[in-house]
Amino acid sequence: MLMYVLSQSFFMKSFLPVAWITGMSLFVSCTGCFKQLKLPDNAAGRKVRCPMCQTTFLAQGPAPVVEELEVLESIEPPPVAKRSSASRSSVPPPPPGRAKATSVQDALKKAAPRRSEREEEPPEEDIASSQESSTPGGNRAAWRKVHSGLGLILVSIILSIVGSLLLVGMTFLMRMIAFSNAQVPGNPMPMGMGRDSSPSMAAGFGMIGAAALVPLFVVGLVLTIMILFLVGHAFCMLVPAAKGNGGFARGLSIAAFCSFSSLFGSFVGIILHYFFLWSVCHALKKPSLAGTVSNFMYAHVILVIGTFVGLLLSILLGVLNLTVLAGFGIMGVLFLNGLCSLGLFIWYLVLLVQIRSAVEPNI
């Protein structure tokens, strides 16, 4: 308040403006509110901002244009009579229209890069499509079906194991019941007590047990065929078309049905299935996982060939009347085959889970 009173006094109005003009200061008019503003003489040519109306404008002067903003101090306009002619000629107030035009041009220049940035940003749909095209195989829906197909294989394996255990258990239970009731005619006794004087009754119970197992066997066979067909048929659309594996996948469906007709067809179907897993790993760009599938396939082929050679040698030993060696050879081959088959089965389950996990990021 004291400074305002002093600025309005005759002394301040008479001598202080002259000191400002001659001492490193310039006076400009705001293009928005036309307020007289004071700024240093080295600020000429810079962009300045009025503290009253916040208007940004360019201070006229010989200095180069520098992209800086300065908040100026508001002062009272000095008397025109006290100004020197040199100061009035050196710092003419810019025309309001021209200054506003300059500020508008500066605003347009600032807004232009923003508009170009918005124009360069691709829409969300384009981003999604580019991400989808960068996915191995280029089709998320196809990989989703691959993931479902591999899960279906795991389900079929679990169902086959459970069905085999149920079939063996029910067969053993029926035979126990039939043999126990057939020990003594008309007087059921615990198994092993009494004479087996009723073979017809035992045969009857055996037929009843077999008849009871027929529906279960038929249902299990139909479910197995459906699962294998669905897996093979689904793979026709799942293998990436760019890899050229469509015909290979269709062969898997045919091989699945051939596995019910001959041992050779089953072996061919298994090898085709391994080739499918190998191609899926390459489509996923997982060469290490594809190498593991290849090693597993080689191990299976070696097991089959080794079993065949071992049985053939055992048969030759039997032909040469070396029955003891032939018997030990057959038992050893079967034992090793069962042990290696169990190891390969566990290895296959681990591979299937790993490949299915590798497919998950692409769905």
SULHUJO-V452600 format. One record per residue. N is the residue number from 0. RES is the residue in one small letter. PSI is psi in radians with two decimals (none if undefined). OMEGA is omega in radians with two decimals (NA if undefined). D_FIRST is the distance of its C-alpha to the first C-alpha in Angstrom with 2 decimals. Layout:
BEGIN
((N:RES:PSI:OMEGA:D_FIRST) (N:RES:PSI:OMEGA:D_FIRST))
END
This chain:
BEGIN
((0:m:-0.73:3.13:0.00) (1:l:-0.71:3.13:3.78) (2:m:-0.61:3.13:5.39) (3:y:-0.72:3.13:5.08) (4:v:-0.74:3.14:6.39) (5:l:-0.63:-3.14:8.68) (6:s:-0.44:3.13:9.84) (7:q:-0.13:-3.11:10.90) (8:s:2.83:-3.10:12.75) (9:f:-0.63:-3.12:16.46) (10:f:-0.82:-3.12:16.70) (11:m:-0.65:-3.13:14.57) (12:k:-0.44:-3.06:16.38) (13:s:-0.66:-2.98:19.64) (14:f:-0.61:-3.04:19.91) (15:l:-0.75:3.12:17.49) (16:p:-0.63:3.12:18.99) (17:v:-0.70:3.11:22.38) (18:a:-0.66:3.12:21.67) (19:w:-0.73:-3.07:20.59) (20:i:-0.75:-3.10:23.73) (21:t:-0.33:-3.06:26.04) (22:g:1.40:2.91:24.67) (23:m:0.76:3.12:25.56) (24:s:2.63:3.07:23.37) (25:l:2.71:3.12:24.43) (26:f:2.29:3.09:22.97) (27:v:2.82:3.11:24.41) (28:s:2.35:3.10:24.10) (29:c:2.37:-3.13:24.03) (30:t:-0.21:-3.14:27.40) (31:g:-0.90:-3.10:26.17) (32:c:0.02:3.12:23.14) (33:f:0.52:3.10:23.48) (34:k:2.43:3.08:19.91) (35:q:2.20:-3.09:19.70) (36:l:2.57:3.11:19.33) (37:k:2.38:3.08:19.49) (38:l:2.77:3.12:22.11) (39:p:2.70:-3.09:24.37) (40:d:-0.37:3.10:27.52) (41:n:0.00:3.11:29.73) (42:a:0.03:3.12:28.40) (43:a:2.35:-3.11:30.43) (44:g:-0.02:3.13:33.00) (45:r:2.84:3.02:31.21) (46:k:2.23:-3.11:30.14) (47:v:2.80:-3.11:26.39) (48:r:2.31:-3.13:24.40) (49:c:2.30:3.14:21.51) (50:p:-0.22:-3.10:18.63) (51:m:-0.93:-3.07:18.19) (52:c:0.01:3.12:21.85) (53:q:0.49:3.09:23.47) (54:t:2.32:3.11:26.00) (55:t:2.25:-3.14:28.00) (56:f:2.97:-3.08:29.47) (57:l:2.15:3.09:31.17) (58:a:2.17:-3.10:29.52) (59:q:2.41:3.11:32.24) (60:g:3.00:-3.11:33.44) (61:p:-0.20:-3.06:36.49) (62:a:2.64:3.12:35.54) (63:p:2.67:-3.11:37.65) (64:v:2.20:3.12:36.46) (65:v:2.34:-3.09:35.33) (66:e:1.33:3.10:34.80) (67:e:2.66:3.11:31.31) (68:l:2.36:3.10:28.10) (69:e:2.40:3.06:24.69) (70:v:2.10:-3.04:21.29) (71:l:2.87:3.10:19.32) (72:e:2.39:-3.14:15.73) (73:s:2.33:3.10:14.48) (74:i:2.92:3.06:13.55) (75:e:2.50:3.12:13.94) (76:p:2.23:3.14:17.65) (77:p:2.77:3.12:18.67) (78:p:2.42:-3.12:21.06) (79:v:-0.56:-3.09:24.54) (80:a:-0.50:-3.09:26.19) (81:k:-0.16:-3.12:24.62) (82:r:2.52:3.06:25.87) (83:s:2.68:-3.13:29.11) (84:s:-0.55:3.14:32.08) (85:a:-0.74:-3.13:32.69) (86:s:-0.66:3.14:29.37) (87:r:-0.61:-3.12:29.88) (88:s:-0.53:-3.08:33.40) (89:s:-0.57:-3.10:32.73) (90:v:1.35:3.07:30.02) (91:p:2.43:3.10:31.05) (92:p:2.34:-3.11:29.14) (93:p:2.58:3.08:31.59) (94:p:2.43:-3.11:33.13) (95:p:-0.74:-3.10:31.67) (96:g:-0.73:-3.11:35.14) (97:r:-0.71:3.14:36.20) (98:a:-0.71:3.11:33.13) (99:k:-0.67:3.12:33.56) (100:a:-0.70:3.11:37.19) (101:t:-0.75:3.13:36.45) (102:s:-0.64:3.10:34.21) (103:v:-0.73:3.11:36.98) (104:q:-0.70:3.10:39.56) (105:d:-0.71:3.12:37.61) (106:a:-0.68:3.10:37.33) (107:l:-0.68:3.11:41.08) (108:k:-0.66:3.11:41.85) (109:k:-0.63:-3.11:40.00) (110:a:-0.40:-3.10:41.75) (111:a:-0.81:3.12:45.16) (112:p:-0.60:3.13:45.83) (113:r:-0.72:3.12:44.98) (114:r:-0.68:3.13:47.46) (115:s:-0.63:3.10:50.06) (116:e:-0.69:3.12:49.58) (117:r:-0.64:3.13:50.14) (118:e:-0.57:-3.12:53.18) (119:e:-0.39:-3.14:54.59) (120:e:2.17:3.12:54.35) (121:p:2.63:3.08:57.79) (122:p:2.90:-3.10:58.08) (123:e:-0.60:-3.13:58.99) (124:e:-0.71:3.11:62.56) (125:d:-0.68:3.11:63.04) (126:i:-0.77:3.13:61.70) (127:a:-0.72:-3.14:64.10) (128:s:-0.66:3.12:66.99) (129:s:-0.68:3.07:66.32) (130:q:-0.68:3.14:66.24) (131:e:-0.67:-3.14:69.43) (132:s:-0.47:3.11:71.13) (133:s:-0.21:3.10:70.19) (134:t:2.41:3.10:71.99) (135:p:2.19:-3.09:75.48) (136:g:-0.48:3.02:77.86) (137:g:0.26:-3.09:75.08) (138:n:1.89:-3.14:75.66) (139:r:-0.62:3.14:73.99) (140:a:-0.68:3.13:76.38) (141:a:-0.75:3.14:79.35) (142:w:-0.52:3.06:78.04) (143:r:-0.65:3.10:77.37) (144:k:-0.62:3.05:81.05) (145:v:-0.78:3.12:82.08) (146:h:-0.75:3.12:80.18) (147:s:-0.68:3.14:81.93) (148:g:-0.73:3.10:85.30) (149:l:-0.64:3.04:85.02) (150:g:-0.62:3.10:84.09) (151:l:-0.61:3.08:87.14) (152:i:-0.77:3.10:89.32) (153:l:-0.72:3.11:88.07) (154:v:-0.73:-3.14:88.82) (155:s:-0.65:3.10:92.30) (156:i:-0.79:3.13:93.02) (157:i:-0.75:3.12:92.03) (158:l:-0.68:3.14:94.10) (159:s:-0.68:3.11:97.09) (160:i:-0.82:3.14:96.97) (161:v:-0.74:3.12:96.69) (162:g:-0.69:3.11:99.42) (163:s:-0.75:3.11:101.76) (164:l:-0.73:3.11:101.31) (165:l:-0.71:-3.13:101.93) (166:l:-0.80:3.12:104.98) (167:v:-0.75:-3.13:106.50) (168:g:-0.77:-3.13:105.74) (169:m:-0.64:3.09:107.21) (170:t:-0.79:3.12:110.27) (171:f:-0.69:3.14:110.92) (172:l:-0.74:3.13:110.45) (173:m:-0.69:3.13:112.87) (174:r:-0.64:3.09:115.48) (175:m:-0.79:-3.13:115.21) (176:i:-0.79:-3.12:115.69) (177:a:-0.75:-3.12:118.59) (178:f:-0.62:-3.13:120.36) (179:s:-0.73:-3.13:119.90) (180:n:-0.30:-3.11:121.29) (181:a:0.09:-3.10:124.21) (182:q:-0.85:-3.11:125.56) (183:v:2.24:-3.13:127.89) (184:p:2.19:3.06:129.06) (185:g:0.02:-3.11:127.79) (186:n:1.52:-3.12:126.32) (187:p:2.31:-3.14:122.92) (188:m:2.91:3.10:122.55) (189:p:2.71:-3.09:120.06) (190:m:2.33:3.13:120.10) (191:g:-0.08:-3.13:122.96) (192:m:2.10:3.08:125.13) (193:g:3.09:-3.09:128.33) (194:r:2.63:3.06:130.22) (195:d:1.34:-3.07:128.88) (196:s:0.15:-3.10:131.50) (197:s:1.26:3.12:129.40) (198:p:-0.50:3.12:128.23) (199:s:-0.65:3.11:127.99) (200:m:-0.69:3.12:125.46) (201:a:-0.74:3.12:123.39) (202:a:-0.63:3.13:123.48) (203:g:-0.78:3.10:122.44) (204:f:-0.62:3.08:119.41) (205:g:-0.71:3.11:118.55) (206:m:-0.66:3.11:118.66) (207:i:-0.76:3.12:116.47) (208:g:-0.73:3.12:113.90) (209:a:-0.69:3.12:113.97) (210:a:-0.61:3.12:113.63) (211:a:-0.49:-3.13:110.60) (212:l:-0.28:-3.09:108.97) (213:v:-0.85:3.13:109.62) (214:p:-0.71:3.13:106.72) (215:l:-0.72:3.14:104.33) (216:f:-0.72:-3.14:105.59) (217:v:-0.78:3.13:105.32) (218:v:-0.77:3.12:101.77) (219:g:-0.69:3.13:100.77) (220:l:-0.75:3.14:102.49) (221:v:-0.76:3.13:100.83) (222:l:-0.72:3.13:97.39) (223:t:-0.76:3.12:97.94) (224:i:-0.75:-3.14:99.08) (225:m:-0.74:-3.12:96.11) (226:i:-0.82:3.14:93.65) (227:l:-0.69:-3.14:95.24) (228:f:-0.75:3.14:95.39) (229:l:-0.73:3.13:91.77) (230:v:-0.85:-3.12:90.64) (231:g:-0.72:-3.13:92.77) (232:h:-0.65:3.13:91.95) (233:a:-0.63:-3.13:88.22) (234:f:-0.36:3.10:88.28) (235:c:-0.57:-3.10:89.56) (236:m:-0.06:-3.00:86.08) (237:l:-0.63:-3.10:84.10) (238:v:2.33:-3.14:84.99) (239:p:2.26:-3.09:82.63) (240:a:-0.50:-3.13:84.48) (241:a:-0.42:3.13:83.20) (242:k:-0.15:3.10:85.28) (243:g:0.62:-3.10:88.43) (244:n:0.30:-3.12:89.45) (245:g:-0.81:3.12:90.18) (246:g:-0.64:3.10:93.97) (247:f:-0.72:-3.14:93.82) (248:a:-0.65:3.10:91.95) (249:r:-0.56:3.09:94.48) (250:g:-0.40:3.12:97.21) (251:l:-0.64:3.10:95.70) (252:s:-0.79:3.14:96.58) (253:i:-0.72:3.14:100.17) (254:a:-0.55:3.11:100.45) (255:a:-0.70:3.10:99.25) (256:f:-0.59:3.11:102.25) (257:c:-0.44:-3.12:104.58) (258:s:-0.35:3.11:103.71) (259:f:-0.19:-3.05:105.68) (260:s:-0.51:-3.09:108.78) (261:s:2.71:3.09:109.33) (262:l:-0.65:3.13:108.18) (263:f:-0.72:3.10:107.67) (264:g:-0.66:3.10:105.39) (265:s:-0.75:-3.14:103.33) (266:f:-0.73:3.12:102.97) (267:v:-0.74:3.12:101.99) (268:g:-0.69:3.13:99.39) (269:i:-0.78:-3.14:97.88) (270:i:-0.71:3.09:97.70) (271:l:-0.68:3.12:96.11) (272:h:-0.67:3.09:93.54) (273:y:-0.70:3.10:92.74) (274:f:-0.62:3.09:92.33) (275:f:-0.82:3.11:89.90) (276:l:-0.66:3.12:87.78) (277:w:-0.76:3.14:87.95) (278:s:-0.61:3.09:86.73) (279:v:-0.73:3.12:83.87) (280:c:-0.70:3.11:82.70) (281:h:-0.64:3.09:82.79) (282:a:-0.53:3.08:80.88) (283:l:-0.04:-3.09:78.23) (284:k:0.81:3.09:78.13) (285:k:1.34:-3.08:79.32) (286:p:-0.58:3.14:82.08) (287:s:-0.72:3.11:82.42) (288:l:-0.65:3.07:83.04) (289:a:-0.65:3.07:85.48) (290:g:-0.63:3.08:87.31) (291:t:-0.71:3.09:87.65) (292:v:-0.70:3.11:89.17) (293:s:-0.76:3.11:91.58) (294:n:-0.69:3.10:92.65) (295:f:-0.72:3.13:93.22) (296:m:-0.74:3.10:95.33) (297:y:-0.71:3.13:97.41) (298:a:-0.68:3.12:97.96) (299:h:-0.75:3.13:99.21) (300:v:-0.75:3.13:101.58) (301:i:-0.68:3.12:102.92) (302:l:-0.78:-3.13:103.48) (303:v:-0.80:-3.14:105.45) (304:i:-0.72:3.12:107.53) (305:g:-0.70:3.09:108.14) (306:t:-0.75:3.14:109.29) (307:f:-0.79:-3.13:111.64) (308:v:-0.72:3.12:113.11) (309:g:-0.77:3.10:113.53) (310:l:-0.67:3.13:115.36) (311:l:-0.73:3.10:117.52) (312:l:-0.67:3.11:118.55) (313:s:-0.69:3.10:119.36) (314:i:-0.70:3.11:121.58) (315:l:-0.66:3.08:123.36) (316:l:-0.64:3.08:124.00) (317:g:-0.65:3.10:125.51) (318:v:-0.57:3.13:127.75) (319:l:0.26:3.11:128.95) (320:n:0.36:3.01:129.94) (321:l:1.19:-2.99:127.19) (322:t:-0.63:-3.13:126.18) (323:v:-0.84:3.11:124.49) (324:l:-0.65:3.11:122.24) (325:a:-0.72:3.11:121.63) (326:g:-0.81:3.09:120.61) (327:f:-0.64:3.12:118.26) (328:g:-0.78:3.14:116.86) (329:i:-0.79:3.14:116.13) (330:m:-0.71:3.13:114.57) (331:g:-0.71:3.12:112.44) (332:v:-0.77:-3.14:111.28) (333:l:-0.69:3.13:110.34) (334:f:-0.84:3.13:108.52) (335:l:-0.64:3.11:106.53) (336:n:-0.76:3.11:105.82) (337:g:-0.72:-3.14:104.44) (338:l:-0.81:3.13:102.32) (339:c:-0.62:3.11:100.90) (340:s:-0.68:3.09:100.35) (341:l:-0.74:3.10:98.30) (342:g:-0.73:3.10:96.18) (343:l:-0.62:3.14:95.70) (344:f:-0.78:3.11:94.80) (345:i:-0.71:3.10:92.02) (346:w:-0.70:-3.14:90.84) (347:y:-0.73:3.12:90.84) (348:l:-0.72:3.12:88.70) (349:v:-0.75:3.11:86.15) (350:l:-0.75:-3.11:86.12) (351:l:-0.74:3.12:85.70) (352:v:-0.69:3.14:82.70) (353:q:-0.76:3.14:81.11) (354:i:-0.71:3.12:81.60) (355:r:-0.66:3.09:80.27) (356:s:-0.59:3.11:77.15) (357:a:-0.44:3.13:76.71) (358:v:-0.46:-3.02:76.86) (359:e:-0.72:3.13:74.14) (360:p:-0.33:-3.10:71.12) (361:n:0.05:3.14:72.51) (362:i:none:NA:72.64))
END
